[in-house]
Amino acid sequence: MKISSPSFKHKERIPSKYTCDGQDINPPLSIEEIPDGTRELALIVDDPDAPAKTWVHWVVYQIPVTDKISENSVPGTEGRNDFDNIGYGGPCPPSGQHRYYFKIYALDTKLELEEGIDKRKLEESMEGHILEEAELIGLYKKSEV
């Protein structure tokens, strides 16, 4: 399985439109080579370079099997991010350049989860059900003012 974006390449800069410096909307994503038997997809976007812990920017699950996630969309049921909101929270590093991991999971089951769960709960629920996973890394450093 592969995940990419028409807006930025792997290990390249995420356009500011998709960050706290811009419109703070999710970028479009393309998903290829989804394995047979996939019942639904899940997506986690996080930043391992955050100062205190890996910072969660987006948790989405119960995504119907699809080859794309549109810009500024709600592709499935959304969980709680580390900004304490439900939905997407774009890159907004306090200092320096950070890496943002867009991780897509192909699941062999449909998860029965309510809206607003956190990344940990999603990962626990996916355990034993991941057929395949892929990741796209984007980079971002806040604009100097």
Secondary structure, DSSP 8 states (H G I E B T S, - for coil): -EEE-SSS-TTEE--GGGSTTTT-----EEEE---TT--EEEEEEEETTSSSS-EEEEEEEEE-S-SEE-TT---SEE-B-TTS-BS------SSSEEEEEEEEEEESS-----TT--HHHHHHHHTT-EEEEEEEEEEEE----
